[in-house]
Amino acid sequence: NGVIVKHYPNSIGIYSTDIAKAQSGEYVCVSVANYGAPTGSTLSFAIIDSTLTNYVGGNSFKVSGKDVLPVKVIQDANNDFLVAGNAYDFNSGNYIPILLKLNNVGSLIWCHSFKPNSAISAKFNSMTNTSDGGYASANSISG
């Protein structure tokens, strides 16, 4: 899960963190570059054909200067993509779960972070679609 050996134009990541098969039959890869930099990481969203050989499209972007490591990508009923990840809070030294919604070409629609409090570190571990069209996540909390 998450290993890409071929470089695609928008897959600039040091970490290719998840690959998912889209409803179209193509694959999407979410990766990250510059993770650990105080200015924030760069997320990449690459669309790859069904044979995993040709780059189809995608996008790269920063999320409000946050240092985000994506964990899981899923496609919703509207053909948009949800990316669960974890942002590092440089002030507290803890992780904050973050949820991104991207359209079908990888442009950011919205970003939500869930900060319990500065003494607790919380992380998204996984995410899946539910039968009612929503999604559920598995999380961990420490501190």
N, CA, C and O atoms as CSV, one atom per row, in Angstrom:
chain,resi,resn,atom,element,x,y,z
A,1,ASN,N,N,0.850,-1.196,0.000
A,1,ASN,CA,C,0.000,0.000,0.000
A,1,ASN,C,C,0.884,1.244,0.000
A,1,ASN,O,O,1.691,1.444,0.908
A,2,GLY,N,N,0.727,2.060,-1.005
A,2,GLY,CA,C,1.397,3.338,-1.011
A,2,GLY,C,C,2.768,3.380,-1.643
A,2,GLY,O,O,3.459,4.389,-1.498
A,3,VAL,N,N,3.206,2.334,-2.341
A,3,VAL,CA,C,4.527,2.387,-2.947
A,3,VAL,C,C,4.389,2.617,-4.446
A,3,VAL,O,O,3.738,1.841,-5.145
A,4,ILE,N,N,5.007,3.689,-4.932
A,4,ILE,CA,C,5.035,3.979,-6.365
A,4,ILE,C,C,6.493,4.023,-6.775
A,4,ILE,O,O,7.295,4.723,-6.158
A,5,VAL,N,N,6.836,3.288,-7.802
A,5,VAL,CA,C,8.225,3.287,-8.238
A,5,VAL,C,C,8.423,4.176,-9.461
A,5,VAL,O,O,9.561,4.489,-9.811
A,6,LYS,N,N,7.354,4.583,-10.108
A,6,LYS,CA,C,7.459,5.468,-11.262
A,6,LYS,C,C,7.102,6.872,-10.834
A,6,LYS,O,O,6.157,7.067,-10.071
A,7,HIS,N,N,7.851,7.863,-11.318
A,7,HIS,CA,C,7.578,9.259,-10.975
A,7,HIS,C,C,6.544,9.821,-11.935
A,7,HIS,O,O,6.705,9.722,-13.152
A,8,TYR,N,N,5.480,10.413,-11.394
A,8,TYR,CA,C,4.453,11.084,-12.177
A,8,TYR,C,C,4.571,12.577,-11.920
A,8,TYR,O,O,5.012,12.966,-10.838
A,9,PRO,N,N,4.197,13.435,-12.870
A,9,PRO,CA,C,4.402,14.885,-12.733
A,9,PRO,C,C,3.908,15.500,-11.432
A,9,PRO,O,O,4.589,16.366,-10.883
A,10,ASN,N,N,2.761,15.095,-10.918
A,10,ASN,CA,C,2.277,15.678,-9.672
A,10,ASN,C,C,2.482,14.758,-8.477
A,10,ASN,O,O,1.995,15.053,-7.386
A,11,SER,N,N,3.174,13.680,-8.654
A,11,SER,CA,C,3.490,12.787,-7.546
A,11,SER,C,C,4.914,13.077,-7.106
A,11,SER,O,O,5.823,12.276,-7.322
A,12,ILE,N,N,5.095,14.252,-6.476
A,12,ILE,CA,C,6.433,14.701,-6.113
A,12,ILE,C,C,6.851,14.217,-4.738
A,12,ILE,O,O,7.909,14.598,-4.235
A,13,GLY,N,N,6.027,13.379,-4.129
A,13,GLY,CA,C,6.222,13.073,-2.731
A,13,GLY,C,C,7.405,12.222,-2.397
A,13,GLY,O,O,7.821,11.348,-3.157
A,14,ILE,N,N,7.929,12.502,-1.245
A,14,ILE,CA,C,8.910,11.617,-0.638
A,14,ILE,C,C,8.160,10.392,-0.128
A,14,ILE,O,O,8.651,9.267,-0.215
A,15,TYR,N,N,6.966,10.629,0.405
A,15,TYR,CA,C,6.106,9.563,0.897
A,15,TYR,C,C,4.880,9.468,-0.010
A,15,TYR,O,O,4.098,10.416,-0.090
A,16,SER,N,N,4.702,8.334,-0.695
A,16,SER,CA,C,3.439,8.068,-1.374
A,16,SER,C,C,2.607,7.289,-0.368
A,16,SER,O,O,2.839,6.100,-0.145
A,17,THR,N,N,1.647,7.958,0.230
A,17,THR,CA,C,1.018,7.398,1.419
A,17,THR,C,C,-0.193,6.529,1.159
A,17,THR,O,O,-0.508,5.667,1.978
A,18,ASP,N,N,-0.891,6.728,0.034
A,18,ASP,CA,C,-2.019,5.850,-0.254
A,18,ASP,C,C,-2.332,5.880,-1.740
A,18,ASP,O,O,-2.178,6.904,-2.405
A,19,ILE,N,N,-2.770,4.751,-2.241
A,19,ILE,CA,C,-3.245,4.612,-3.606
A,19,ILE,C,C,-4.625,3.987,-3.523
A,19,ILE,O,O,-4.826,3.005,-2.809
A,20,ALA,N,N,-5.580,4.558,-4.258
A,20,ALA,CA,C,-6.941,4.029,-4.260
A,20,ALA,C,C,-7.443,3.937,-5.689
A,20,ALA,O,O,-7.078,4.750,-6.538
A,21,LYS,N,N,-8.283,2.943,-5.951
A,21,LYS,CA,C,-8.893,2.809,-7.268
A,21,LYS,C,C,-10.157,3.657,-7.306
A,21,LYS,O,O,-11.037,3.510,-6.458
A,22,ALA,N,N,-10.243,4.552,-8.298
A,22,ALA,CA,C,-11.393,5.434,-8.448
A,22,ALA,C,C,-12.530,4.683,-9.142
A,22,ALA,O,O,-12.313,3.630,-9.742
A,23,GLN,N,N,-13.736,5.229,-9.055
A,23,GLN,CA,C,-14.887,4.627,-9.696
A,23,GLN,C,C,-14.715,4.550,-11.209
A,23,GLN,O,O,-15.326,3.700,-11.856
A,24,SER,N,N,-13.894,5.424,-11.779
A,24,SER,CA,C,-13.631,5.453,-13.219
A,24,SER,C,C,-12.719,4.314,-13.670
A,24,SER,O,O,-12.575,4.075,-14.869
A,25,GLY,N,N,-12.099,3.607,-12.714
A,25,GLY,CA,C,-11.143,2.554,-13.029
A,25,GLY,C,C,-9.701,3.029,-12.951
A,25,GLY,O,O,-8.775,2.219,-12.926
A,26,GLU,N,N,-9.511,4.351,-12.911
A,26,GLU,CA,C,-8.168,4.904,-12.754
A,26,GLU,C,C,-7.758,4.800,-11.286
A,26,GLU,O,O,-8.566,4.452,-10.425
A,27,TYR,N,N,-6.509,5.104,-11.021
A,27,TYR,CA,C,-6.005,5.105,-9.657
A,27,TYR,C,C,-5.630,6.522,-9.250
A,27,TYR,O,O,-5.245,7.335,-10.090
A,28,VAL,N,N,-5.743,6.814,-7.958
A,28,VAL,CA,C,-5.291,8.096,-7.432
A,28,VAL,C,C,-4.239,7.812,-6.372
A,28,VAL,O,O,-4.359,6.872,-5.587
A,29,CYS,N,N,-3.220,8.634,-6.368
A,29,CYS,CA,C,-2.127,8.509,-5.415
A,29,CYS,C,C,-2.011,9.826,-4.662
A,29,CYS,O,O,-1.963,10.892,-5.274
A,30,VAL,N,N,-1.968,9.755,-3.357
A,30,VAL,CA,C,-1.754,10.938,-2.534
A,30,VAL,C,C,-0.377,10.798,-1.897
A,30,VAL,O,O,-0.066,9.781,-1.278
A,31,SER,N,N,0.440,11.831,-2.057
A,31,SER,CA,C,1.794,11.786,-1.522
A,31,SER,C,C,2.136,13.131,-0.905
A,31,SER,O,O,1.370,14.089,-1.019
A,32,VAL,N,N,3.292,13.200,-0.249
A,32,VAL,CA,C,3.703,14.415,0.443
A,32,VAL,C,C,5.195,14.659,0.233
A,32,VAL,O,O,5.999,13.726,0.208
A,33,ALA,N,N,5.542,15.931,0.083
A,33,ALA,CA,C,6.952,16.341,-0.003
A,33,ALA,C,C,7.201,17.396,1.069
A,33,ALA,O,O,6.261,18.045,1.527
A,34,ASN,N,N,8.432,17.568,1.466
A,34,ASN,CA,C,8.841,18.559,2.471
A,34,ASN,C,C,8.219,18.292,3.836
A,34,ASN,O,O,8.046,19.227,4.619
A,35,TYR,N,N,7.878,17.047,4.142
A,35,TYR,CA,C,7.304,16.744,5.448
A,35,TYR,C,C,8.347,17.018,6.520
A,35,TYR,O,O,9.499,16.602,6.397
A,36,GLY,N,N,7.942,17.716,7.562
A,36,GLY,CA,C,8.840,18.066,8.655
A,36,GLY,C,C,9.351,19.490,8.564
A,36,GLY,O,O,10.037,19.963,9.470
A,37,ALA,N,N,9.023,20.183,7.475
A,37,ALA,CA,C,9.458,21.578,7.321
A,37,ALA,C,C,8.489,22.500,8.057
A,37,ALA,O,O,7.278,22.352,7.893
A,38,PRO,N,N,8.973,23.443,8.860
A,38,PRO,CA,C,8.089,24.345,9.601
A,38,PRO,C,C,7.145,25.162,8.710
A,38,PRO,O,O,6.109,25.635,9.176
A,39,THR,N,N,7.500,25.325,7.440
A,39,THR,CA,C,6.628,26.076,6.530
A,39,THR,C,C,5.480,25.228,6.008
A,39,THR,O,O,4.577,25.745,5.352
A,40,GLY,N,N,5.505,23.943,6.290
A,40,GLY,CA,C,4.429,23.062,5.865
A,40,GLY,C,C,4.841,22.176,4.707
A,40,GLY,O,O,5.784,22.476,3.975
A,41,SER,N,N,4.120,21.083,4.555
A,41,SER,CA,C,4.411,20.119,3.508
A,41,SER,C,C,3.595,20.436,2.255
A,41,SER,O,O,2.619,21.184,2.306
A,42,THR,N,N,4.007,19.864,1.147
A,42,THR,CA,C,3.286,19.989,-0.115
A,42,THR,C,C,2.625,18.656,-0.405
A,42,THR,O,O,3.294,17.624,-0.452
A,43,LEU,N,N,1.301,18.672,-0.602
A,43,LEU,CA,C,0.567,17.462,-0.927
A,43,LEU,C,C,0.434,17.350,-2.433
A,43,LEU,O,O,0.267,18.350,-3.131
A,44,SER,N,N,0.509,16.127,-2.924
A,44,SER,CA,C,0.352,15.855,-4.347
A,44,SER,C,C,-0.757,14.836,-4.537
A,44,SER,O,O,-0.878,13.876,-3.777
A,45,PHE,N,N,-1.556,15.059,-5.553
A,45,PHE,CA,C,-2.660,14.185,-5.908
A,45,PHE,C,C,-2.458,13.835,-7.375
A,45,PHE,O,O,-2.600,14.702,-8.237
A,46,ALA,N,N,-2.130,12.584,-7.675
A,46,ALA,CA,C,-1.875,12.165,-9.056
A,46,ALA,C,C,-2.939,11.156,-9.480
A,46,ALA,O,O,-3.279,10.244,-8.726
A,47,ILE,N,N,-3.457,11.328,-10.689
A,47,ILE,CA,C,-4.396,10.383,-11.278
A,47,ILE,C,C,-3.607,9.563,-12.300
A,47,ILE,O,O,-2.960,10.120,-13.187
A,48,ILE,N,N,-3.667,8.244,-12.168
A,48,ILE,CA,C,-2.892,7.330,-12.987
A,48,ILE,C,C,-3.875,6.383,-13.673
A,48,ILE,O,O,-4.875,5.986,-13.074
A,49,ASP,N,N,-3.597,6.022,-14.924
A,49,ASP,CA,C,-4.531,5.168,-15.661
A,49,ASP,C,C,-4.657,3.789,-15.020
A,49,ASP,O,O,-3.910,3.448,-14.103
A,50,SER,N,N,-5.621,2.995,-15.520
A,50,SER,CA,C,-5.940,1.705,-14.908
A,50,SER,C,C,-4.811,0.686,-15.019
A,50,SER,O,O,-4.822,-0.326,-14.318
A,51,THR,N,N,-3.834,0.943,-15.893
A,51,THR,CA,C,-2.689,0.029,-16.002
A,51,THR,C,C,-1.521,0.450,-15.116
A,51,THR,O,O,-0.492,-0.224,-15.069
A,52,LEU,N,N,-1.688,1.575,-14.412
A,52,LEU,CA,C,-0.653,2.141,-13.546
A,52,LEU,C,C,0.613,2.512,-14.322
A,52,LEU,O,O,1.720,2.446,-13.787
A,53,THR,N,N,0.436,2.906,-15.597
A,53,THR,CA,C,1.597,3.270,-16.403
A,53,THR,C,C,1.563,4.705,-16.902
A,53,THR,O,O,2.625,5.261,-17.183
A,54,ASN,N,N,0.414,5.326,-17.027
A,54,ASN,CA,C,0.323,6.672,-17.606
A,54,ASN,C,C,-0.309,7.663,-16.652
A,54,ASN,O,O,-1.351,7.401,-16.051
A,55,TYR,N,N,0.343,8.810,-16.527
A,55,TYR,CA,C,-0.184,9.920,-15.734
A,55,TYR,C,C,-1.355,10.546,-16.489
A,55,TYR,O,O,-1.233,10.847,-17.677
A,56,VAL,N,N,-2.490,10.746,-15.812
A,56,VAL,CA,C,-3.687,11.321,-16.434
A,56,VAL,C,C,-3.875,12.781,-16.021
A,56,VAL,O,O,-4.270,13.604,-16.847
A,57,GLY,N,N,-3.601,13.113,-14.770
A,57,GLY,CA,C,-3.768,14.480,-14.280
A,57,GLY,C,C,-3.517,14.526,-12.783
A,57,GLY,O,O,-3.132,13.529,-12.172
A,58,GLY,N,N,-3.741,15.701,-12.198
A,58,GLY,CA,C,-3.558,15.834,-10.767
A,58,GLY,C,C,-3.231,17.247,-10.367
A,58,GLY,O,O,-3.361,18.179,-11.161
A,59,ASN,N,N,-2.803,17.403,-9.125
A,59,ASN,CA,C,-2.585,18.720,-8.566
A,59,ASN,C,C,-1.631,18.617,-7.371
A,59,ASN,O,O,-1.555,17.572,-6.725
A,60,SER,N,N,-0.917,19.684,-7.083
A,60,SER,CA,C,-0.084,19.788,-5.883
A,60,SER,C,C,-0.444,21.075,-5.162
A,60,SER,O,O,-0.727,22.084,-5.808
A,61,PHE,N,N,-0.439,21.057,-3.827
A,61,PHE,CA,C,-0.829,22.241,-3.066
A,61,PHE,C,C,-0.344,22.149,-1.634
A,61,PHE,O,O,-0.007,21.067,-1.151
A,62,LYS,N,N,-0.309,23.286,-0.956
A,62,LYS,CA,C,-0.038,23.361,0.484
A,62,LYS,C,C,-1.374,23.573,1.196
A,62,LYS,O,O,-2.302,24.149,0.628
A,63,VAL,N,N,-1.461,23.115,2.413
A,63,VAL,CA,C,-2.672,23.279,3.212
A,63,VAL,C,C,-2.392,24.277,4.323
A,63,VAL,O,O,-1.967,23.890,5.412
A,64,SER,N,N,-2.622,25.532,4.066
A,64,SER,CA,C,-2.503,26.614,5.051
A,64,SER,C,C,-1.233,26.518,5.889
A,64,SER,O,O,-1.273,26.770,7.093
A,65,GLY,N,N,-0.110,26.160,5.276
A,65,GLY,CA,C,1.149,26.084,5.996
A,65,GLY,C,C,1.243,24.956,6.999
A,65,GLY,O,O,2.177,24.923,7.800
A,66,LYS,N,N,0.290,24.021,6.977
A,66,LYS,CA,C,0.328,22.890,7.904
A,66,LYS,C,C,1.274,21.820,7.372
A,66,LYS,O,O,1.455,21.682,6.162
A,67,ASP,N,N,1.866,21.077,8.276
A,67,ASP,CA,C,2.717,19.955,7.921
A,67,ASP,C,C,1.845,18.703,7.960
A,67,ASP,O,O,1.640,18.125,9.027
A,68,VAL,N,N,1.331,18.283,6.808
A,68,VAL,CA,C,0.328,17.222,6.740
A,68,VAL,C,C,0.923,15.956,6.142
A,68,VAL,O,O,1.589,16.000,5.108
A,69,LEU,N,N,0.678,14.831,6.797
A,69,LEU,CA,C,1.035,13.530,6.261
A,69,LEU,C,C,-0.262,12.771,5.985
A,69,LEU,O,O,-0.930,12.334,6.923
A,70,PRO,N,N,-0.632,12.605,4.693
A,70,PRO,CA,C,-1.865,11.877,4.374
A,70,PRO,C,C,-1.752,10.414,4.776
A,70,PRO,O,O,-0.671,9.826,4.727
A,71,VAL,N,N,-2.884,9.830,5.177
A,71,VAL,CA,C,-2.917,8.438,5.602
A,71,VAL,C,C,-3.783,7.595,4.672
A,71,VAL,O,O,-3.402,6.482,4.311
A,72,LYS,N,N,-4.937,8.113,4.284
A,72,LYS,CA,C,-5.913,7.321,3.529
A,72,LYS,C,C,-6.674,8.216,2.574
A,72,LYS,O,O,-7.009,9.350,2.918
A,73,VAL,N,N,-6.951,7.718,1.372
A,73,VAL,CA,C,-7.786,8.425,0.407
A,73,VAL,C,C,-8.925,7.500,-0.013
A,73,VAL,O,O,-8.714,6.320,-0.294
A,74,ILE,N,N,-10.142,8.060,-0.051
A,74,ILE,CA,C,-11.313,7.330,-0.536
A,74,ILE,C,C,-12.108,8.246,-1.455
A,74,ILE,O,O,-11.971,9.468,-1.393
A,75,GLN,N,N,-12.933,7.660,-2.301
A,75,GLN,CA,C,-13.792,8.442,-3.185
A,75,GLN,C,C,-15.204,8.400,-2.639
A,75,GLN,O,O,-15.684,7.343,-2.229
A,76,ASP,N,N,-15.889,9.566,-2.631
A,76,ASP,CA,C,-17.256,9.611,-2.126
A,76,ASP,C,C,-18.262,9.426,-3.258
A,76,ASP,O,O,-17.875,9.264,-4.415
A,77,ALA,N,N,-19.541,9.449,-2.928
A,77,ALA,CA,C,-20.612,9.218,-3.904
A,77,ALA,C,C,-20.684,10.301,-4.975
A,77,ALA,O,O,-21.262,10.071,-6.038
A,78,ASN,N,N,-20.110,11.480,-4.718
A,78,ASN,CA,C,-20.114,12.574,-5.692
A,78,ASN,C,C,-18.870,12.585,-6.572
A,78,ASN,O,O,-18.634,13.549,-7.301
A,79,ASN,N,N,-18.074,11.525,-6.509
A,79,ASN,CA,C,-16.814,11.399,-7.254
A,79,ASN,C,C,-15.736,12.367,-6.775
A,79,ASN,O,O,-14.742,12.569,-7.473
A,80,ASP,N,N,-15.910,12.966,-5.601
A,80,ASP,CA,C,-14.860,13.744,-4.968
A,80,ASP,C,C,-14.037,12.785,-4.111
A,80,ASP,O,O,-14.431,11.637,-3.903
A,81,PHE,N,N,-12.904,13.253,-3.620
A,81,PHE,CA,C,-12.030,12.407,-2.814
A,81,PHE,C,C,-11.857,12.997,-1.424
A,81,PHE,O,O,-11.728,14.211,-1.265
A,82,LEU,N,N,-11.856,12.135,-0.425
A,82,LEU,CA,C,-11.599,12.519,0.962
A,82,LEU,C,C,-10.235,11.958,1.349
A,82,LEU,O,O,-9.949,10.782,1.124
A,83,VAL,N,N,-9.409,12.803,1.925
A,83,VAL,CA,C,-8.079,12.397,2.360
A,83,VAL,C,C,-7.994,12.616,3.860
A,83,VAL,O,O,-8.110,13.745,4.338
A,84,ALA,N,N,-7.792,11.535,4.601
A,84,ALA,CA,C,-7.561,11.633,6.046
A,84,ALA,C,C,-6.059,11.692,6.256
A,84,ALA,O,O,-5.303,10.930,5.653
A,85,GLY,N,N,-5.640,12.601,7.112
A,85,GLY,CA,C,-4.218,12.736,7.391
A,85,GLY,C,C,-3.984,13.290,8.771
A,85,GLY,O,O,-4.913,13.470,9.558
A,86,ASN,N,N,-2.733,13.557,9.049
A,86,ASN,CA,C,-2.343,14.079,10.354
A,86,ASN,C,C,-1.420,15.266,10.165
A,86,ASN,O,O,-0.433,15.193,9.433
A,87,ALA,N,N,-1.753,16.364,10.836
A,87,ALA,CA,C,-0.938,17.580,10.779
A,87,ALA,C,C,-0.135,17.675,12.065
A,87,ALA,O,O,-0.649,17.408,13.151
A,88,TYR,N,N,1.113,18.053,11.935
A,88,TYR,CA,C,1.964,18.207,13.113
A,88,TYR,C,C,1.852,19.638,13.618
A,88,TYR,O,O,2.026,20.590,12.858
A,89,ASP,N,N,1.561,19.782,14.907
A,89,ASP,CA,C,1.472,21.090,15.546
A,89,ASP,C,C,2.843,21.408,16.159
A,89,ASP,O,O,3.223,20.834,17.180
A,90,PHE,N,N,3.577,22.326,15.525
A,90,PHE,CA,C,4.934,22.646,15.985
A,90,PHE,C,C,4.935,23.287,17.375
A,90,PHE,O,O,5.931,23.193,18.093
A,91,ASN,N,N,3.829,23.938,17.765
A,91,ASN,CA,C,3.772,24.583,19.082
A,91,ASN,C,C,3.659,23.573,20.213
A,91,ASN,O,O,4.375,23.672,21.209
A,92,SER,N,N,2.756,22.592,20.064
A,92,SER,CA,C,2.541,21.627,21.144
A,92,SER,C,C,3.362,20.359,20.982
A,92,SER,O,O,3.571,19.630,21.952
A,93,GLY,N,N,3.832,20.087,19.766
A,93,GLY,CA,C,4.553,18.850,19.510
A,93,GLY,C,C,3.639,17.656,19.342
A,93,GLY,O,O,4.089,16.512,19.407
A,94,ASN,N,N,2.360,17.912,19.128
A,94,ASN,CA,C,1.373,16.849,18.977
A,94,ASN,C,C,0.828,16.818,17.555
A,94,ASN,O,O,1.006,17.761,16.783
A,95,TYR,N,N,0.163,15.721,17.227
A,95,TYR,CA,C,-0.489,15.578,15.932
A,95,TYR,C,C,-1.962,15.937,16.033
A,95,TYR,O,O,-2.591,15.770,17.077
A,96,ILE,N,N,-2.498,16.435,14.923
A,96,ILE,CA,C,-3.904,16.832,14.834
A,96,ILE,C,C,-4.499,16.123,13.622
A,96,ILE,O,O,-3.959,16.232,12.522
A,97,PRO,N,N,-5.612,15.392,13.805
A,97,PRO,CA,C,-6.261,14.788,12.643
A,97,PRO,C,C,-6.776,15.880,11.701
A,97,PRO,O,O,-7.306,16.897,12.148
A,98,ILE,N,N,-6.616,15.658,10.400
A,98,ILE,CA,C,-7.051,16.630,9.409
A,98,ILE,C,C,-7.753,15.876,8.280
A,98,ILE,O,O,-7.319,14.798,7.874
A,99,LEU,N,N,-8.836,16.457,7.784
A,99,LEU,CA,C,-9.621,15.843,6.720
A,99,LEU,C,C,-9.710,16.830,5.561
A,99,LEU,O,O,-10.111,17.979,5.746
A,100,LEU,N,N,-9.337,16.380,4.369
A,100,LEU,CA,C,-9.362,17.216,3.168
A,100,LEU,C,C,-10.386,16.658,2.192
A,100,LEU,O,O,-10.546,15.444,2.069
A,101,LYS,N,N,-11.071,17.549,1.505
A,101,LYS,CA,C,-11.952,17.122,0.420
A,101,LYS,C,C,-11.394,17.728,-0.865
A,101,LYS,O,O,-11.197,18.939,-0.962
A,102,LEU,N,N,-11.140,16.858,-1.858
A,102,LEU,CA,C,-10.593,17.264,-3.146
A,102,LEU,C,C,-11.589,16.914,-4.242
A,102,LEU,O,O,-12.304,15.918,-4.136
A,103,ASN,N,N,-11.641,17.724,-5.292
A,103,ASN,CA,C,-12.516,17.365,-6.403
A,103,ASN,C,C,-11.836,16.285,-7.248
A,103,ASN,O,O,-10.757,15.808,-6.897
A,104,ASN,N,N,-12.464,15.904,-8.354
A,104,ASN,CA,C,-11.959,14.765,-9.128
A,104,ASN,C,C,-10.671,15.047,-9.903
A,104,ASN,O,O,-10.135,14.141,-10.539
A,105,VAL,N,N,-10.162,16.284,-9.864
A,105,VAL,CA,C,-8.855,16.581,-10.461
A,105,VAL,C,C,-7.824,16.957,-9.393
A,105,VAL,O,O,-6.701,17.343,-9.719
A,106,GLY,N,N,-8.205,16.843,-8.127
A,106,GLY,CA,C,-7.271,17.064,-7.037
A,106,GLY,C,C,-7.198,18.468,-6.492
A,106,GLY,O,O,-6.273,18.781,-5.743
A,107,SER,N,N,-8.149,19.335,-6.843
A,107,SER,CA,C,-8.168,20.691,-6.268
A,107,SER,C,C,-8.858,20.659,-4.912
A,107,SER,O,O,-9.871,19.981,-4.735
A,108,LEU,N,N,-8.305,21.393,-3.961
A,108,LEU,CA,C,-8.831,21.421,-2.597
A,108,LEU,C,C,-10.192,22.108,-2.546
A,108,LEU,O,O,-10.328,23.248,-2.991
A,109,ILE,N,N,-11.198,21.422,-2.007
A,109,ILE,CA,C,-12.537,21.987,-1.793
A,109,ILE,C,C,-12.626,22.547,-0.379
A,109,ILE,O,O,-13.038,23.690,-0.186
A,110,TRP,N,N,-12.240,21.744,0.611
A,110,TRP,CA,C,-12.193,22.211,1.994
A,110,TRP,C,C,-11.213,21.385,2.803
A,110,TRP,O,O,-10.765,20.316,2.386
A,111,CYS,N,N,-10.894,21.917,3.976
A,111,CYS,CA,C,-9.966,21.286,4.903
A,111,CYS,C,C,-10.501,21.510,6.320
A,111,CYS,O,O,-10.793,22.643,6.703
A,112,HIS,N,N,-10.628,20.440,7.088
A,112,HIS,CA,C,-11.054,20.541,8.485
A,112,HIS,C,C,-10.010,19.860,9.367
A,112,HIS,O,O,-9.531,18.772,9.048
A,113,SER,N,N,-9.666,20.504,10.470
A,113,SER,CA,C,-8.785,19.859,11.434
A,113,SER,C,C,-9.542,19.698,12.741
A,113,SER,O,O,-10.457,20.465,13.042
A,114,PHE,N,N,-9.151,18.695,13.510
A,114,PHE,CA,C,-9.840,18.341,14.750
A,114,PHE,C,C,-8.828,18.357,15.874
A,114,PHE,O,O,-8.078,17.398,16.057
A,115,LYS,N,N,-8.805,19.442,16.626
A,115,LYS,CA,C,-7.811,19.572,17.687
A,115,LYS,C,C,-8.482,19.366,19.037
A,115,LYS,O,O,-9.249,20.219,19.483
A,116,PRO,N,N,-8.199,18.236,19.696
A,116,PRO,CA,C,-8.827,17.978,20.992
A,116,PRO,C,C,-8.387,18.982,22.058
A,116,PRO,O,O,-9.239,19.650,22.645
A,117,ASN,N,N,-7.117,19.107,22.321
A,117,ASN,CA,C,-6.506,20.135,23.165
A,117,ASN,C,C,-5.000,19.984,23.049
A,117,ASN,O,O,-4.512,18.991,22.510
A,118,SER,N,N,-4.277,20.946,23.544
A,118,SER,CA,C,-2.833,20.964,23.309
A,118,SER,C,C,-2.075,19.849,24.027
A,118,SER,O,O,-0.923,19.574,23.689
A,119,ALA,N,N,-2.704,19.202,25.012
A,119,ALA,CA,C,-2.002,18.151,25.755
A,119,ALA,C,C,-2.199,16.768,25.130
A,119,ALA,O,O,-1.564,15.803,25.555
A,120,ILE,N,N,-3.060,16.668,24.138
A,120,ILE,CA,C,-3.397,15.374,23.548
A,120,ILE,C,C,-2.932,15.326,22.099
A,120,ILE,O,O,-3.091,16.289,21.349
A,121,SER,N,N,-2.363,14.202,21.723
A,121,SER,CA,C,-2.001,13.955,20.335
A,121,SER,C,C,-3.021,12.966,19.773
A,121,SER,O,O,-3.235,11.904,20.357
A,122,ALA,N,N,-3.647,13.301,18.655
A,122,ALA,CA,C,-4.655,12.439,18.039
A,122,ALA,C,C,-4.301,12.247,16.574
A,122,ALA,O,O,-3.785,13.161,15.931
A,123,LYS,N,N,-4.575,11.061,16.044
A,123,LYS,CA,C,-4.233,10.762,14.660
A,123,LYS,C,C,-5.344,9.971,13.974
A,123,LYS,O,O,-6.013,9.140,14.589
A,124,PHE,N,N,-5.523,10.258,12.666
A,124,PHE,CA,C,-6.311,9.377,11.815
A,124,PHE,C,C,-5.428,8.175,11.493
A,124,PHE,O,O,-4.252,8.336,11.167
A,125,ASN,N,N,-5.990,6.977,11.582
A,125,ASN,CA,C,-5.269,5.768,11.204
A,125,ASN,C,C,-5.796,5.187,9.895
A,125,ASN,O,O,-5.040,4.601,9.121
A,126,SER,N,N,-7.108,5.353,9.648
A,126,SER,CA,C,-7.703,4.817,8.439
A,126,SER,C,C,-9.074,5.457,8.240
A,126,SER,O,O,-9.572,6.167,9.114
A,127,MET,N,N,-9.676,5.200,7.085
A,127,MET,CA,C,-11.007,5.733,6.787
A,127,MET,C,C,-11.641,4.822,5.740
A,127,MET,O,O,-10.946,4.235,4.911
A,128,THR,N,N,-12.977,4.710,5.789
A,128,THR,CA,C,-13.692,3.884,4.826
A,128,THR,C,C,-15.055,4.492,4.527
A,128,THR,O,O,-15.577,5.285,5.311
A,129,ASN,N,N,-15.627,4.112,3.379
A,129,ASN,CA,C,-16.983,4.537,3.037
A,129,ASN,C,C,-17.981,3.725,3.847
A,129,ASN,O,O,-17.713,2.578,4.204
A,130,THR,N,N,-19.133,4.322,4.137
A,130,THR,CA,C,-20.222,3.620,4.810
A,130,THR,C,C,-21.362,3.414,3.828
A,130,THR,O,O,-21.427,4.083,2.797
A,131,SER,N,N,-22.256,2.496,4.142
A,131,SER,CA,C,-23.352,2.142,3.232
A,131,SER,C,C,-24.349,3.281,3.026
A,131,SER,O,O,-25.096,3.263,2.047
A,132,ASP,N,N,-24.380,4.271,3.921
A,132,ASP,CA,C,-25.331,5.382,3.782
A,132,ASP,C,C,-24.735,6.558,3.000
A,132,ASP,O,O,-25.336,7.631,2.952
A,133,GLY,N,N,-23.572,6.369,2.393
A,133,GLY,CA,C,-22.949,7.426,1.608
A,133,GLY,C,C,-21.973,8.287,2.392
A,133,GLY,O,O,-21.355,9.189,1.828
A,134,GLY,N,N,-21.827,8.021,3.680
A,134,GLY,CA,C,-20.887,8.771,4.504
A,134,GLY,C,C,-19.558,8.065,4.589
A,134,GLY,O,O,-19.204,7.278,3.711
A,135,TYR,N,N,-18.825,8.342,5.639
A,135,TYR,CA,C,-17.528,7.704,5.843
A,135,TYR,C,C,-17.270,7.606,7.337
A,135,TYR,O,O,-17.808,8.374,8.135
A,136,ALA,N,N,-16.436,6.642,7.691
A,136,ALA,CA,C,-16.068,6.421,9.085
A,136,ALA,C,C,-14.548,6.369,9.158
A,136,ALA,O,O,-13.883,5.949,8.212
A,137,SER,N,N,-14.010,6.798,10.289
A,137,SER,CA,C,-12.556,6.786,10.445
A,137,SER,C,C,-12.167,6.037,11.703
A,137,SER,O,O,-12.936,5.937,12.659
A,138,ALA,N,N,-10.953,5.515,11.677
A,138,ALA,CA,C,-10.354,4.919,12.871
A,138,ALA,C,C,-9.266,5.867,13.332
A,138,ALA,O,O,-8.441,6.311,12.532
A,139,ASN,N,N,-9.261,6.177,14.616
A,139,ASN,CA,C,-8.351,7.182,15.167
A,139,ASN,C,C,-7.624,6.637,16.386
A,139,ASN,O,O,-8.032,5.639,16.980
A,140,SER,N,N,-6.552,7.303,16.742
A,140,SER,CA,C,-5.858,6.990,17.995
A,140,SER,C,C,-5.615,8.296,18.750
A,140,SER,O,O,-5.427,9.357,18.154
A,141,ILE,N,N,-5.625,8.185,20.070
A,141,ILE,CA,C,-5.401,9.357,20.937
A,141,ILE,C,C,-4.386,8.962,21.986
A,141,ILE,O,O,-4.451,7.866,22.543
A,142,SER,N,N,-3.437,9.864,22.260
A,142,SER,CA,C,-2.482,9.624,23.330
A,142,SER,C,C,-2.206,10.938,24.054
A,142,SER,O,O,-2.405,12.021,23.503
A,143,GLY,N,N,-1.753,10.825,25.275
A,143,GLY,CA,C,-1.402,12.020,26.029
A,143,GLY,C,C,-2.252,12.233,27.239
A,143,GLY,O,O,-2.059,13.208,27.965
